[in-house]
Amino acid sequence: MPEDMTGKLMVYGANGYTGTLVAELAKTQGLSPMLAGRSAEPVRALAERLGFEHRVFGLDVSSTIDACLDGISVVLHCAGPFSRTSKPMFDACLRKKVHYLDVTGEVAVFEALAARSEEAKMAGIMAMPGVGFDVVPSDCLALHTARRVQGAKVLRIGILGIGARMSHGTATTMVEGLSKGTWVRRGGKLTQIGAGSLVRKFDFGRGPRLCMAVPWGDLATAYRSTGIGDIETYFAVDRGMLWSARTLGRLPWLVGSKPVQRLMKWRIDSRPAGPSEEERARGRSIFVVEVEDGAGQVARSRLETPNGYTLTAFTALDIARRALGGEAPVGYQTPATAYGRDLILQSPDTTRVDL
C-alpha cells in the first residue's frame, strides 16, 4: 500500500528477531515505519541500514513513552515477554489514542487486554494482540470451522511445525511459563491442568500424530471469535517431549526457581537469535481445527502456512496497513472478529481445505 495513509506506524522492539523481520519486509513493501526500542545502537544500525527514522526509549517512564508516540497512529509492539511489556505500551496507546497491535502468544496478555476493551473504545482505538503466527492462522481457521457446525460446543486446535529453533523472545516466554502447567477452557472458564496430562491425535495430512495440550493464545481469542465455551489447543510432540513435559510438570518449584530460570535463559541467549532464512524458507506449519456440536456432528478443516516467523512478518504488516488506512474497529479485537475468517488467505503460500 502506498504511503498515502494517515499517520505513522511504529515498530517497537524492531531490533529483536521478529521486529527485524517485520522491518525488512516493510522496506520491500514500500512502507516507512518508525523503528523503536530500548537498545540504542542496534535500533540505530537497523534504521540506518533500511533508511528509516528511529526513536530510542524504554517502557519504564510513562511520560517518555507518550512523548515518543507523538505523530504515531499505530504501534506494532514486538518486544516481549509481553507479560511485562504490553501494559505500559498499551497504557500509553490509550493516553495518546494510538491503535495497539502486538505479536504475543501469552494467554494472560490476551485476557488482560480483552478486559480493557471498553477503555479502548472510549479512546477510539483498536486493541489487537496476537497479529502474528499466534493467533492469525488459528483464529481464522477456528471461526471458519465453527461456522460449519450449527450449535458448536467443543473446539480443538492441533498445530504441527512450530519449529525447533525459536527466537530468543519466544523461548524466554516459554521458559517463564514452564512452572505454570497448561490451560484449557471449560464452560467459558480458563482451567489449569497438569503439563502433559491431556493428549490427543490429529491428522495433519499424513496419518494421526500424537499431540499434547498447551496454552496457545486461542484459549482466549477463539473463545471470543466463535463463542464456543470448551476449547483445547495442542502441539504435535514425540514421546520424549511428552515425558519431559510430564516430568517438569511435577517439579514446578524447581523449574520456576530463580537459579534454574537464569540457567535456561542463559542457554537461550547463547544460541542463534532464531531460524536462518534458509530454515524459514523450508519450514511449513499446519493447523487442524475440529468442532463438535455435542450430538455427534464433527467438522474438521486444515490450514497450511509458511514458517511461523515468516508468516508473522506478513500478517502483522497486513493488519498494520489496514489500521493505518482506517480499517480498525475500536475496542478489543481478534484478527477474525475484525477482518473475517478469510484474512489468513491473503498470506502468500497459504491453503485451507475442509476435511
Residue pairs with C-beta under 8 A, 6 or more apart in sequence:
1 29
1 30
1 31
1 321
1 324
1 325
2 30
3 30
3 31
3 32
5 321
5 324
5 325
6 73
6 324
6 326
7 71
7 72
7 73
7 74
7 324
8 33
8 34
8 71
8 72
8 73
8 74
9 26
9 31
9 33
9 34
9 72
9 73
9 74
9 75
9 76
9 320
9 324
10 33
10 34
10 35
10 36
10 55
10 69
10 72
10 74
10 75
10 76
11 19
11 22
11 23
11 26
11 33
11 34
11 35
11 36
11 76
11 78
12 19
12 36
12 37
12 75
12 76
12 77
12 78
12 79
12 89
13 19
13 36
13 37
13 77
13 78
13 79
13 80
13 85
14 20
14 22
14 23
14 33
14 35
14 36
14 37
14 43
14 46
14 47
14 54
14 78
15 35
15 37
15 39
15 42
15 43
15 46
16 37
16 78
16 79
16 80
16 167
16 168
16 169
16 273
17 167
17 168
17 169
17 273
17 274
17 309
18 78
18 103
18 132
18 167
18 169
18 274
18 309
18 312
18 313
19 35
19 37
19 78
19 79
20 46
21 309
21 310
21 312
21 313
22 76
22 78
22 312
22 313
22 316
22 317
23 33
23 35
23 46
23 50
23 52
24 50
24 313
25 313
25 314
25 317
26 32
26 33
26 50
26 317
27 50
27 51
27 52
29 317
31 317
31 321
32 51
32 52
32 53
33 52
33 76
33 320
34 52
34 53
34 54
34 55
34 72
35 43
35 46
35 47
35 50
35 52
35 53
35 54
35 55
36 43
36 54
36 55
36 56
36 57
36 68
37 43
37 56
37 79
38 56
38 57
38 58
38 59
38 79
39 56
40 56
43 54
43 55
43 56
44 54
44 56
46 52
46 54
47 53
47 54
55 68
57 64
57 65
57 68
58 64
59 65
59 79
59 85
59 88
59 89
60 88
62 88
62 91
62 92
62 95
65 88
65 89
65 92
66 92
66 95
66 96
69 75
69 92
69 93
69 96
69 98
70 96
72 96
72 98
73 98
73 99
73 323
73 324
74 98
74 99
74 101
74 320
74 323
74 324
74 328
75 89
75 93
75 98
75 99
75 100
75 101
76 101
76 102
76 103
76 131
76 316
76 317
76 320
77 85
77 86
77 89
77 100
77 101
77 102
77 103
78 102
78 103
78 316
79 85
79 169
80 103
80 104
80 106
80 169
80 170
80 172
80 173
81 106
81 169
81 172
81 173
81 176
82 102
82 104
82 106
82 109
82 129
82 173
83 106
83 108
83 109
83 173
83 176
86 102
86 104
86 109
86 112
86 113
86 129
87 112
89 100
89 102
90 100
90 113
90 116
90 127
92 98
93 99
93 100
93 123
93 125
93 127
94 119
94 120
94 123
94 125
95 123
97 123
97 124
97 125
98 125
99 125
99 126
99 127
99 128
99 323
99 328
100 113
100 120
100 125
100 126
100 127
100 128
100 129
101 126
101 128
101 129
101 131
101 316
101 319
101 320
101 323
102 109
102 128
102 129
102 130
102 131
103 130
103 131
103 132
103 134
103 312
103 316
104 110
104 129
104 130
104 134
104 217
105 130
105 132
105 133
105 134
105 135
105 170
105 173
105 216
105 217
106 173
106 177
106 217
107 183
107 190
107 215
107 216
107 217
107 219
107 220
109 129
110 129
110 130
110 217
110 220
110 221
111 190
111 220
113 127
113 129
113 332
114 220
114 224
114 332
116 127
116 332
117 127
117 331
117 332
118 331
120 126
120 127
120 330
120 331
120 332
121 330
121 331
123 330
124 330
125 328
125 330
126 323
126 328
126 329
126 330
126 331
126 333
126 338
127 331
127 332
127 333
128 319
128 332
128 333
128 334
128 335
128 338
129 217
130 136
130 139
130 217
130 221
130 334
130 335
131 312
131 315
131 316
131 319
131 320
131 335
132 308
132 311
132 312
132 313
132 315
132 316
133 162
133 285
133 305
133 308
133 309
133 311
133 312
133 315
134 216
134 217
134 308
135 216
135 217
135 218
135 221
135 222
135 334
135 335
136 311
136 315
136 319
136 335
136 343
136 344
136 347
137 285
137 287
137 303
137 305
137 311
137 315
137 344
137 347
137 350
138 157
138 159
138 216
138 217
138 218
138 221
138 222
138 233
138 287
138 289
139 218
139 221
139 222
139 225
139 334
139 335
139 336
140 303
140 335
140 336
140 340
140 341
140 342
140 343
140 344
140 345
141 157
141 287
141 289
141 301
141 303
141 341
141 344
141 352
142 155
142 157
142 218
142 221
142 222
142 225
142 226
142 289
142 336
143 222
143 225
143 226
143 336
143 340
143 341
144 289
144 301
144 341
144 342
144 352
145 155
145 289
145 290
145 291
145 299
145 300
145 301
145 354
146 152
146 155
146 225
146 226
146 228
146 291
147 341
148 291
148 299
148 301
148 354
149 291
149 292
149 293
149 297
149 298
149 299
150 293
151 293
151 294
151 295
152 226
152 228
152 291
152 292
152 293
153 228
153 229
153 230
153 292
153 293
153 294
154 228
154 230
154 231
154 232
154 291
154 292
154 294
155 222
155 226
155 228
155 230
155 231
155 232
155 289
155 290
155 291
156 200
156 231
156 232
156 233
156 234
156 289
156 290
156 291
157 216
157 218
157 222
157 231
157 232
157 233
157 234
157 287
157 288
157 289
158 200
158 202
158 204
158 209
158 211
158 234
158 235
158 236
158 287
158 288
158 289
158 290
159 211
159 216
159 233
159 234
159 235
159 236
159 285
159 286
159 287
160 202
160 204
160 209
160 235
160 236
160 285
160 286
160 287
160 288
161 236
161 283
161 284
161 285
161 286
161 307
161 308
162 235
162 285
162 308
163 275
163 279
163 283
163 285
163 307
163 308
163 309
165 271
165 272
165 274
165 275
165 279
166 174
166 274
167 273
167 274
167 309
168 268
168 269
168 271
168 273
168 274
171 268
172 265
172 268
175 261
175 264
175 265
175 268
176 261
177 215
178 195
178 248
178 252
178 255
178 256
179 252
179 253
179 255
179 256
180 192
180 215
180 252
180 256
181 192
181 193
181 194
181 195
181 249
181 252
182 192
182 193
182 194
182 195
182 197
182 198
182 213
182 214
182 215
183 190
183 191
183 192
183 193
183 215
183 219
184 190
184 191
184 193
184 198
184 213
184 219
184 230
184 231
184 232
184 233
185 191
185 219
185 223
185 229
185 230
185 231
185 232
186 229
186 230
187 229
187 230
188 223
188 229
190 219
190 220
193 213
194 246
194 249
195 245
195 246
195 248
195 249
196 212
196 242
196 243
196 245
196 246
196 249
197 213
197 246
197 249
198 212
198 213
198 232
199 210
199 211
199 212
199 213
199 234
199 242
200 211
200 213
200 232
200 234
201 208
201 209
201 210
201 211
202 208
202 209
202 211
202 234
202 236
202 288
202 290
203 209
203 288
204 236
204 286
204 288
204 302
205 286
205 302
209 236
210 236
210 237
210 238
210 239
210 242
211 234
211 235
211 236
211 237
212 234
212 235
212 237
212 241
212 242
212 245
213 232
213 233
213 234
214 233
214 234
214 235
215 233
216 233
216 235
218 231
218 233
219 231
219 233
221 334
221 335
221 336
222 228
222 231
222 334
223 229
223 231
224 332
224 334
224 337
225 334
225 336
225 337
228 291
237 245
248 255
254 260
255 261
274 309
275 283
275 307
275 309
279 307
280 306
280 307
280 309
280 310
281 307
281 310
282 307
283 306
283 307
283 308
283 310
284 304
284 305
284 306
284 307
285 304
285 305
285 306
285 307
285 308
285 311
286 302
286 303
286 304
286 305
287 302
287 303
287 304
287 305
288 300
288 301
288 302
288 303
288 355
289 300
289 301
289 302
289 303
290 298
290 299
290 300
291 298
291 299
291 300
292 298
299 354
300 354
300 355
301 352
301 353
301 354
301 355
302 352
302 353
302 355
303 344
303 350
303 351
303 352
304 350
304 351
304 352
305 311
305 344
305 347
305 349
305 350
306 347
306 348
306 349
306 350
311 347
311 350
314 347
314 348
315 335
315 343
315 344
315 347
318 343
318 346
318 347
319 335
319 338
319 339
322 328
322 339
327 339
328 338
329 337
329 338
335 343
335 344
336 343
344 350
344 352
345 352
